[in-house]
Amino acid sequence: MPDPKLINSSHNGKFTRGGITVDVCIYRLETSKWTLEIVDKDGTSIVWDGEFETDDDAHAEFLASVEAEGLDSILKNPTTLH
């Protein structure tokens, strides 16, 4: 049986705010919901708890988190993500 196919979102890419740049990675297996992950310049990966129905939902959650907490705060305290 072949491995499930990985599907990447069109929202993926670099995001910069306040002089900090991260890679936004939104993806899913063809048999699952969407996952939101950001990767900082040092390669540290932060994955949101839970999954999202759509890649648009995941992207909206990322933007809302950046607006509410700031990108620097997300990177320093990833345990507050939901």
Gaussian input, Z-matrix of N, CA and C with variables (Angstrom, degrees):
# hf/3-21g

backbone

0 1
 N
 C     1     B1
 C     2     B2     1     A1
 N     3     B3     2     A2     1     D1
 C     4     B4     3     A3     2     D2
 C     5     B5     4     A4     3     D3
 N     6     B6     5     A5     4     D4
 C     7     B7     6     A6     5     D5
 C     8     B8     7     A7     6     D6
 N     9     B9     8     A8     7     D7
 C    10    B10     9     A9     8     D8
 C    11    B11    10    A10     9     D9
 N    12    B12    11    A11    10    D10
 C    13    B13    12    A12    11    D11
 C    14    B14    13    A13    12    D12
 N    15    B15    14    A14    13    D13
 C    16    B16    15    A15    14    D14
 C    17    B17    16    A16    15    D15
 N    18    B18    17    A17    16    D16
 C    19    B19    18    A18    17    D17
 C    20    B20    19    A19    18    D18
 N    21    B21    20    A20    19    D19
 C    22    B22    21    A21    20    D20
 C    23    B23    22    A22    21    D21
 N    24    B24    23    A23    22    D22
 C    25    B25    24    A24    23    D23
 C    26    B26    25    A25    24    D24
 N    27    B27    26    A26    25    D25
 C    28    B28    27    A27    26    D26
 C    29    B29    28    A28    27    D27
 N    30    B30    29    A29    28    D28
 C    31    B31    30    A30    29    D29
 C    32    B32    31    A31    30    D30
 N    33    B33    32    A32    31    D31
 C    34    B34    33    A33    32    D32
 C    35    B35    34    A34    33    D33
 N    36    B36    35    A35    34    D34
 C    37    B37    36    A36    35    D35
 C    38    B38    37    A37    36    D36
 N    39    B39    38    A38    37    D37
 C    40    B40    39    A39    38    D38
 C    41    B41    40    A40    39    D39
 N    42    B42    41    A41    40    D40
 C    43    B43    42    A42    41    D41
 C    44    B44    43    A43    42    D42
 N    45    B45    44    A44    43    D43
 C    46    B46    45    A45    44    D44
 C    47    B47    46    A46    45    D45
 N    48    B48    47    A47    46    D46
 C    49    B49    48    A48    47    D47
 C    50    B50    49    A49    48    D48
 N    51    B51    50    A50    49    D49
 C    52    B52    51    A51    50    D50
 C    53    B53    52    A52    51    D51
 N    54    B54    53    A53    52    D52
 C    55    B55    54    A54    53    D53
 C    56    B56    55    A55    54    D54
 N    57    B57    56    A56    55    D55
 C    58    B58    57    A57    56    D56
 C    59    B59    58    A58    57    D57
 N    60    B60    59    A59    58    D58
 C    61    B61    60    A60    59    D59
 C    62    B62    61    A61    60    D60
 N    63    B63    62    A62    61    D61
 C    64    B64    63    A63    62    D62
 C    65    B65    64    A64    63    D63
 N    66    B66    65    A65    64    D64
 C    67    B67    66    A66    65    D65
 C    68    B68    67    A67    66    D66
 N    69    B69    68    A68    67    D67
 C    70    B70    69    A69    68    D68
 C    71    B71    70    A70    69    D69
 N    72    B72    71    A71    70    D70
 C    73    B73    72    A72    71    D71
 C    74    B74    73    A73    72    D72
 N    75    B75    74    A74    73    D73
 C    76    B76    75    A75    74    D74
 C    77    B77    76    A76    75    D75
 N    78    B78    77    A77    76    D76
 C    79    B79    78    A78    77    D77
 C    80    B80    79    A79    78    D78
 N    81    B81    80    A80    79    D79
 C    82    B82    81    A81    80    D80
 C    83    B83    82    A82    81    D81
 N    84    B84    83    A83    82    D82
 C    85    B85    84    A84    83    D83
 C    86    B86    85    A85    84    D84
 N    87    B87    86    A86    85    D85
 C    88    B88    87    A87    86    D86
 C    89    B89    88    A88    87    D87
 N    90    B90    89    A89    88    D88
 C    91    B91    90    A90    89    D89
 C    92    B92    91    A91    90    D90
 N    93    B93    92    A92    91    D91
 C    94    B94    93    A93    92    D92
 C    95    B95    94    A94    93    D93
 N    96    B96    95    A95    94    D94
 C    97    B97    96    A96    95    D95
 C    98    B98    97    A97    96    D96
 N    99    B99    98    A98    97    D97
 C   100   B100    99    A99    98    D98
 C   101   B101   100   A100    99    D99
 N   102   B102   101   A101   100   D100
 C   103   B103   102   A102   101   D101
 C   104   B104   103   A103   102   D102
 N   105   B105   104   A104   103   D103
 C   106   B106   105   A105   104   D104
 C   107   B107   106   A106   105   D105
 N   108   B108   107   A107   106   D106
 C   109   B109   108   A108   107   D107
 C   110   B110   109   A109   108   D108
 N   111   B111   110   A110   109   D109
 C   112   B112   111   A111   110   D110
 C   113   B113   112   A112   111   D111
 N   114   B114   113   A113   112   D112
 C   115   B115   114   A114   113   D113
 C   116   B116   115   A115   114   D114
 N   117   B117   116   A116   115   D115
 C   118   B118   117   A117   116   D116
 C   119   B119   118   A118   117   D117
 N   120   B120   119   A119   118   D118
 C   121   B121   120   A120   119   D119
 C   122   B122   121   A121   120   D120
 N   123   B123   122   A122   121   D121
 C   124   B124   123   A123   122   D122
 C   125   B125   124   A124   123   D123
 N   126   B126   125   A125   124   D124
 C   127   B127   126   A126   125   D125
 C   128   B128   127   A127   126   D126
 N   129   B129   128   A128   127   D127
 C   130   B130   129   A129   128   D128
 C   131   B131   130   A130   129   D129
 N   132   B132   131   A131   130   D130
 C   133   B133   132   A132   131   D131
 C   134   B134   133   A133   132   D132
 N   135   B135   134   A134   133   D133
 C   136   B136   135   A135   134   D134
 C   137   B137   136   A136   135   D135
 N   138   B138   137   A137   136   D136
 C   139   B139   138   A138   137   D137
 C   140   B140   139   A139   138   D138
 N   141   B141   140   A140   139   D139
 C   142   B142   141   A141   140   D140
 C   143   B143   142   A142   141   D141
 N   144   B144   143   A143   142   D142
 C   145   B145   144   A144   143   D143
 C   146   B146   145   A145   144   D144
 N   147   B147   146   A146   145   D145
 C   148   B148   147   A147   146   D146
 C   149   B149   148   A148   147   D147
 N   150   B150   149   A149   148   D148
 C   151   B151   150   A150   149   D149
 C   152   B152   151   A151   150   D150
 N   153   B153   152   A152   151   D151
 C   154   B154   153   A153   152   D152
 C   155   B155   154   A154   153   D153
 N   156   B156   155   A155   154   D154
 C   157   B157   156   A156   155   D155
 C   158   B158   157   A157   156   D156
 N   159   B159   158   A158   157   D157
 C   160   B160   159   A159   158   D158
 C   161   B161   160   A160   159   D159
 N   162   B162   161   A161   160   D160
 C   163   B163   162   A162   161   D161
 C   164   B164   163   A163   162   D162
 N   165   B165   164   A164   163   D163
 C   166   B166   165   A165   164   D164
 C   167   B167   166   A166   165   D165
 N   168   B168   167   A167   166   D166
 C   169   B169   168   A168   167   D167
 C   170   B170   169   A169   168   D168
 N   171   B171   170   A170   169   D169
 C   172   B172   171   A171   170   D170
 C   173   B173   172   A172   171   D171
 N   174   B174   173   A173   172   D172
 C   175   B175   174   A174   173   D173
 C   176   B176   175   A175   174   D174
 N   177   B177   176   A176   175   D175
 C   178   B178   177   A177   176   D176
 C   179   B179   178   A178   177   D177
 N   180   B180   179   A179   178   D178
 C   181   B181   180   A180   179   D179
 C   182   B182   181   A181   180   D180
 N   183   B183   182   A182   181   D181
 C   184   B184   183   A183   182   D182
 C   185   B185   184   A184   183   D183
 N   186   B186   185   A185   184   D184
 C   187   B187   186   A186   185   D185
 C   188   B188   187   A187   186   D186
 N   189   B189   188   A188   187   D187
 C   190   B190   189   A189   188   D188
 C   191   B191   190   A190   189   D189
 N   192   B192   191   A191   190   D190
 C   193   B193   192   A192   191   D191
 C   194   B194   193   A193   192   D192
 N   195   B195   194   A194   193   D193
 C   196   B196   195   A195   194   D194
 C   197   B197   196   A196   195   D195
 N   198   B198   197   A197   196   D196
 C   199   B199   198   A198   197   D197
 C   200   B200   199   A199   198   D198
 N   201   B201   200   A200   199   D199
 C   202   B202   201   A201   200   D200
 C   203   B203   202   A202   201   D201
 N   204   B204   203   A203   202   D202
 C   205   B205   204   A204   203   D203
 C   206   B206   205   A205   204   D204
 N   207   B207   206   A206   205   D205
 C   208   B208   207   A207   206   D206
 C   209   B209   208   A208   207   D207
 N   210   B210   209   A209   208   D208
 C   211   B211   210   A210   209   D209
 C   212   B212   211   A211   210   D210
 N   213   B213   212   A212   211   D211
 C   214   B214   213   A213   212   D212
 C   215   B215   214   A214   213   D213
 N   216   B216   215   A215   214   D214
 C   217   B217   216   A216   215   D215
 C   218   B218   217   A217   216   D216
 N   219   B219   218   A218   217   D217
 C   220   B220   219   A219   218   D218
 C   221   B221   220   A220   219   D219
 N   222   B222   221   A221   220   D220
 C   223   B223   222   A222   221   D221
 C   224   B224   223   A223   222   D222
 N   225   B225   224   A224   223   D223
 C   226   B226   225   A225   224   D224
 C   227   B227   226   A226   225   D225
 N   228   B228   227   A227   226   D226
 C   229   B229   228   A228   227   D227
 C   230   B230   229   A229   228   D228
 N   231   B231   230   A230   229   D229
 C   232   B232   231   A231   230   D230
 C   233   B233   232   A232   231   D231
 N   234   B234   233   A233   232   D232
 C   235   B235   234   A234   233   D233
 C   236   B236   235   A235   234   D234
 N   237   B237   236   A236   235   D235
 C   238   B238   237   A237   236   D236
 C   239   B239   238   A238   237   D237
 N   240   B240   239   A239   238   D238
 C   241   B241   240   A240   239   D239
 C   242   B242   241   A241   240   D240
 N   243   B243   242   A242   241   D241
 C   244   B244   243   A243   242   D242
 C   245   B245   244   A244   243   D243

   B1=1.4477
   B2=1.5311
   B3=1.3271
   B4=1.4661
   B5=1.5355
   B6=1.3452
   B7=1.4578
   B8=1.5262
   B9=1.3526
   B10=1.4701
   B11=1.5253
   B12=1.3050
   B13=1.4597
   B14=1.5322
   B15=1.3380
   B16=1.4583
   B17=1.5270
   B18=1.3275
   B19=1.4605
   B20=1.5249
   B21=1.3136
   B22=1.4613
   B23=1.5219
   B24=1.3262
   B25=1.4589
   B26=1.5258
   B27=1.3133
   B28=1.4705
   B29=1.5308
   B30=1.3410
   B31=1.4691
   B32=1.5362
   B33=1.3120
   B34=1.4650
   B35=1.5218
   B36=1.3297
   B37=1.4582
   B38=1.5118
   B39=1.3062
   B40=1.4658
   B41=1.5327
   B42=1.3414
   B43=1.4584
   B44=1.5214
   B45=1.3355
   B46=1.4584
   B47=1.5176
   B48=1.3355
   B49=1.4673
   B50=1.5191
   B51=1.3159
   B52=1.4620
   B53=1.5162
   B54=1.3248
   B55=1.4545
   B56=1.5197
   B57=1.3290
   B58=1.4700
   B59=1.5262
   B60=1.3217
   B61=1.4614
   B62=1.5160
   B63=1.3323
   B64=1.4614
   B65=1.5188
   B66=1.3113
   B67=1.4601
   B68=1.5144
   B69=1.3247
   B70=1.4606
   B71=1.5269
   B72=1.3220
   B73=1.4650
   B74=1.5275
   B75=1.3040
   B76=1.4548
   B77=1.5243
   B78=1.3271
   B79=1.4599
   B80=1.5226
   B81=1.3224
   B82=1.4572
   B83=1.5201
   B84=1.3066
   B85=1.4541
   B86=1.5162
   B87=1.2909
   B88=1.4642
   B89=1.5249
   B90=1.3235
   B91=1.4655
   B92=1.5278
   B93=1.3452
   B94=1.4665
   B95=1.5214
   B96=1.3406
   B97=1.4619
   B98=1.5295
   B99=1.3298
   B100=1.4562
   B101=1.5269
   B102=1.3277
   B103=1.4566
   B104=1.5238
   B105=1.3406
   B106=1.4645
   B107=1.5160
   B108=1.3169
   B109=1.4633
   B110=1.5210
   B111=1.3353
   B112=1.4611
   B113=1.5256
   B114=1.3223
   B115=1.4630
   B116=1.5223
   B117=1.3456
   B118=1.4676
   B119=1.5261
   B120=1.3295
   B121=1.4692
   B122=1.5212
   B123=1.3363
   B124=1.4648
   B125=1.5231
   B126=1.3347
   B127=1.4543
   B128=1.5238
   B129=1.3458
   B130=1.4564
   B131=1.5193
   B132=1.3155
   B133=1.4521
   B134=1.5251
   B135=1.3199
   B136=1.4584
   B137=1.5234
   B138=1.3358
   B139=1.4611
   B140=1.5220
   B141=1.3255
   B142=1.4578
   B143=1.5206
   B144=1.3240
   B145=1.4582
   B146=1.5215
   B147=1.3077
   B148=1.4591
   B149=1.5103
   B150=1.3056
   B151=1.4582
   B152=1.5296
   B153=1.3150
   B154=1.4548
   B155=1.5258
   B156=1.3185
   B157=1.4672
   B158=1.5272
   B159=1.3393
   B160=1.4683
   B161=1.5229
   B162=1.3125
   B163=1.4597
   B164=1.5257
   B165=1.3267
   B166=1.4617
   B167=1.5249
   B168=1.3364
   B169=1.4652
   B170=1.5295
   B171=1.3199
   B172=1.4612
   B173=1.5277
   B174=1.3087
   B175=1.4619
   B176=1.5242
   B177=1.3242
   B178=1.4616
   B179=1.5292
   B180=1.3245
   B181=1.4641
   B182=1.5244
   B183=1.3083
   B184=1.4601
   B185=1.5312
   B186=1.3236
   B187=1.4629
   B188=1.5272
   B189=1.3292
   B190=1.4645
   B191=1.5273
   B192=1.3234
   B193=1.4643
   B194=1.5169
   B195=1.3206
   B196=1.4665
   B197=1.5220
   B198=1.3239
   B199=1.4687
   B200=1.5222
   B201=1.3337
   B202=1.4644
   B203=1.5254
   B204=1.3323
   B205=1.4627
   B206=1.5192
   B207=1.3071
   B208=1.4574
   B209=1.5224
   B210=1.2961
   B211=1.4608
   B212=1.5238
   B213=1.3140
   B214=1.4599
   B215=1.5281
   B216=1.3233
   B217=1.4651
   B218=1.5320
   B219=1.3085
   B220=1.4707
   B221=1.5270
   B222=1.3213
   B223=1.4568
   B224=1.5285
   B225=1.3300
   B226=1.4687
   B227=1.5250
   B228=1.3367
   B229=1.4638
   B230=1.5293
   B231=1.3326
   B232=1.4683
   B233=1.5342
   B234=1.3243
   B235=1.4653
   B236=1.5215
   B237=1.3333
   B238=1.4616
   B239=1.5278
   B240=1.2946
   B241=1.4725
   B242=1.5336
   B243=1.3110
   B244=1.4650
   B245=1.4865
   A1=109.35
   A2=117.97
   A3=120.53
   A4=111.40
   A5=114.62
   A6=119.92
   A7=109.64
   A8=116.89
   A9=119.00
   A10=111.00
   A11=115.86
   A12=122.24
   A13=110.11
   A14=117.36
   A15=123.49
   A16=108.62
   A17=116.11
   A18=121.99
   A19=108.38
   A20=117.20
   A21=123.17
   A22=110.28
   A23=115.53
   A24=122.17
   A25=111.34
   A26=114.89
   A27=120.02
   A28=110.92
   A29=118.04
   A30=122.12
   A31=112.30
   A32=118.13
   A33=121.20
   A34=110.77
   A35=114.32
   A36=119.28
   A37=111.72
   A38=115.31
   A39=122.30
   A40=109.45
   A41=114.95
   A42=122.06
   A43=107.33
   A44=117.05
   A45=121.21
   A46=109.47
   A47=113.96
   A48=120.56
   A49=107.50
   A50=116.80
   A51=121.00
   A52=114.12
   A53=116.66
   A54=121.00
   A55=114.72
   A56=117.24
   A57=121.92
   A58=108.12
   A59=115.78
   A60=121.22
   A61=109.40
   A62=115.88
   A63=122.28
   A64=108.72
   A65=114.86
   A66=120.87
   A67=107.43
   A68=116.78
   A69=122.09
   A70=107.02
   A71=115.22
   A72=121.42
   A73=108.34
   A74=116.26
   A75=122.46
   A76=105.83
   A77=115.60
   A78=119.49
   A79=110.23
   A80=115.11
   A81=121.08
   A82=109.26
   A83=114.91
   A84=119.92
   A85=106.65
   A86=117.86
   A87=119.73
   A88=112.16
   A89=117.10
   A90=121.50
   A91=113.12
   A92=118.15
   A93=119.99
   A94=110.92
   A95=114.85
   A96=121.87
   A97=108.78
   A98=116.03
   A99=122.39
   A100=112.65
   A101=116.19
   A102=124.48
   A103=108.49
   A104=115.84
   A105=122.10
   A106=108.61
   A107=115.48
   A108=122.20
   A109=108.04
   A110=116.00
   A111=119.67
   A112=107.94
   A113=114.89
   A114=121.30
   A115=107.06
   A116=115.97
   A117=119.64
   A118=110.74
   A119=115.42
   A120=121.55
   A121=112.75
   A122=117.17
   A123=121.47
   A124=112.88
   A125=116.57
   A126=120.86
   A127=113.75
   A128=116.36
   A129=119.83
   A130=109.30
   A131=116.00
   A132=122.95
   A133=110.41
   A134=116.40
   A135=122.39
   A136=106.95
   A137=115.55
   A138=121.94
   A139=108.89
   A140=116.04
   A141=120.74
   A142=110.12
   A143=116.37
   A144=120.85
   A145=109.00
   A146=116.63
   A147=120.59
   A148=112.75
   A149=114.12
   A150=121.42
   A151=108.92
   A152=115.84
   A153=122.26
   A154=109.49
   A155=115.46
   A156=120.94
   A157=111.69
   A158=115.73
   A159=119.73
   A160=109.92
   A161=116.00
   A162=119.08
   A163=110.92
   A164=117.48
   A165=120.69
   A166=110.62
   A167=117.15
   A168=121.23
   A169=110.77
   A170=116.85
   A171=121.40
   A172=110.28
   A173=116.91
   A174=120.84
   A175=110.67
   A176=117.60
   A177=121.52
   A178=110.51
   A179=117.93
   A180=121.61
   A181=110.44
   A182=117.68
   A183=121.08
   A184=110.55
   A185=116.85
   A186=120.50
   A187=111.18
   A188=117.70
   A189=121.24
   A190=110.76
   A191=116.70
   A192=120.74
   A193=111.32
   A194=116.72
   A195=120.80
   A196=109.62
   A197=117.50
   A198=120.79
   A199=111.13
   A200=117.72
   A201=121.88
   A202=112.59
   A203=116.55
   A204=120.46
   A205=114.20
   A206=116.77
   A207=121.28
   A208=110.11
   A209=115.93
   A210=121.36
   A211=111.21
   A212=116.90
   A213=120.95
   A214=110.92
   A215=116.80
   A216=121.26
   A217=111.28
   A218=117.00
   A219=120.73
   A220=110.12
   A221=116.10
   A222=120.22
   A223=112.23
   A224=116.33
   A225=119.88
   A226=112.62
   A227=117.90
   A228=121.16
   A229=110.26
   A230=118.16
   A231=120.82
   A232=114.10
   A233=119.10
   A234=120.34
   A235=112.89
   A236=117.73
   A237=120.07
   A238=112.70
   A239=118.21
   A240=121.57
   A241=110.68
   A242=114.56
   A243=119.19
   A244=111.00
   D1=128.52
   D2=-177.48
   D3=-70.66
   D4=153.52
   D5=175.93
   D6=-65.22
   D7=148.71
   D8=176.86
   D9=-62.15
   D10=148.94
   D11=-179.65
   D12=-79.65
   D13=135.94
   D14=175.67
   D15=-87.34
   D16=128.07
   D17=-179.52
   D18=-112.64
   D19=125.01
   D20=179.78
   D21=-100.71
   D22=146.79
   D23=179.78
   D24=-82.16
   D25=153.56
   D26=173.75
   D27=-73.81
   D28=-9.97
   D29=177.50
   D30=-80.44
   D31=-8.75
   D32=-177.39
   D33=-64.72
   D34=145.65
   D35=176.51
   D36=150.92
   D37=-174.94
   D38=179.75
   D39=-74.78
   D40=143.96
   D41=175.19
   D42=-136.36
   D43=129.63
   D44=-179.11
   D45=-124.49
   D46=134.51
   D47=175.25
   D48=-150.83
   D49=130.91
   D50=177.72
   D51=59.02
   D52=34.57
   D53=178.89
   D54=79.42
   D55=4.04
   D56=179.04
   D57=-109.88
   D58=131.60
   D59=178.42
   D60=-117.55
   D61=134.54
   D62=175.42
   D63=-131.23
   D64=161.24
   D65=169.83
   D66=-94.79
   D67=125.68
   D68=174.89
   D69=-93.12
   D70=125.44
   D71=-177.91
   D72=-125.04
   D73=113.59
   D74=177.34
   D75=-121.35
   D76=123.78
   D77=-173.16
   D78=-155.16
   D79=166.79
   D80=174.78
   D81=-155.62
   D82=158.81
   D83=167.02
   D84=-81.94
   D85=155.51
   D86=-177.56
   D87=-62.14
   D88=-12.95
   D89=-179.43
   D90=-109.03
   D91=12.70
   D92=-176.09
   D93=-137.11
   D94=178.33
   D95=175.63
   D96=-87.00
   D97=-178.83
   D98=-173.42
   D99=-83.51
   D100=142.61
   D101=176.51
   D102=-113.31
   D103=142.32
   D104=177.84
   D105=-114.15
   D106=126.83
   D107=-179.67
   D108=-139.00
   D109=142.17
   D110=169.85
   D111=-122.55
   D112=147.75
   D113=-178.63
   D114=-126.81
   D115=124.84
   D116=-178.69
   D117=-85.32
   D118=-178.59
   D119=-174.78
   D120=-63.85
   D121=-22.95
   D122=178.99
   D123=-89.55
   D124=0.00
   D125=-179.87
   D126=87.34
   D127=7.66
   D128=177.71
   D129=-74.47
   D130=129.68
   D131=-176.65
   D132=-103.83
   D133=132.91
   D134=175.45
   D135=-123.00
   D136=122.57
   D137=-178.13
   D138=-113.34
   D139=130.86
   D140=177.18
   D141=-67.61
   D142=144.37
   D143=173.48
   D144=-67.71
   D145=144.56
   D146=177.55
   D147=79.27
   D148=176.30
   D149=-179.62
   D150=-123.81
   D151=167.08
   D152=-176.47
   D153=-119.77
   D154=146.56
   D155=179.92
   D156=-64.89
   D157=-40.23
   D158=-178.72
   D159=-132.62
   D160=161.03
   D161=175.39
   D162=-68.06
   D163=-29.06
   D164=175.33
   D165=-63.73
   D166=-39.78
   D167=177.36
   D168=-62.55
   D169=-43.11
   D170=179.64
   D171=-63.80
   D172=-43.90
   D173=-179.95
   D174=-65.43
   D175=-41.20
   D176=178.16
   D177=-63.06
   D178=-39.20
   D179=177.49
   D180=-64.21
   D181=-41.68
   D182=177.44
   D183=-60.23
   D184=-49.91
   D185=-179.07
   D186=-63.00
   D187=-40.59
   D188=178.76
   D189=-64.09
   D190=-39.32
   D191=178.48
   D192=-65.55
   D193=-40.85
   D194=178.35
   D195=-63.98
   D196=-43.23
   D197=-179.88
   D198=-65.87
   D199=-41.13
   D200=-175.61
   D201=-76.53
   D202=-40.22
   D203=-170.83
   D204=-113.55
   D205=-23.54
   D206=-174.20
   D207=87.43
   D208=144.78
   D209=-177.30
   D210=-63.67
   D211=-39.84
   D212=179.35
   D213=-60.79
   D214=-42.38
   D215=179.88
   D216=-65.42
   D217=-39.99
   D218=178.41
   D219=-60.78
   D220=-43.20
   D221=-178.31
   D222=-68.99
   D223=-33.30
   D224=-178.19
   D225=-84.22
   D226=-25.79
   D227=-175.63
   D228=-137.63
   D229=69.30
   D230=-175.63
   D231=-69.84
   D232=-10.25
   D233=-176.94
   D234=-70.72
   D235=-11.18
   D236=179.94
   D237=-86.34
   D238=-1.28
   D239=-176.42
   D240=-75.63
   D241=146.93
   D242=177.45
   D243=-140.59

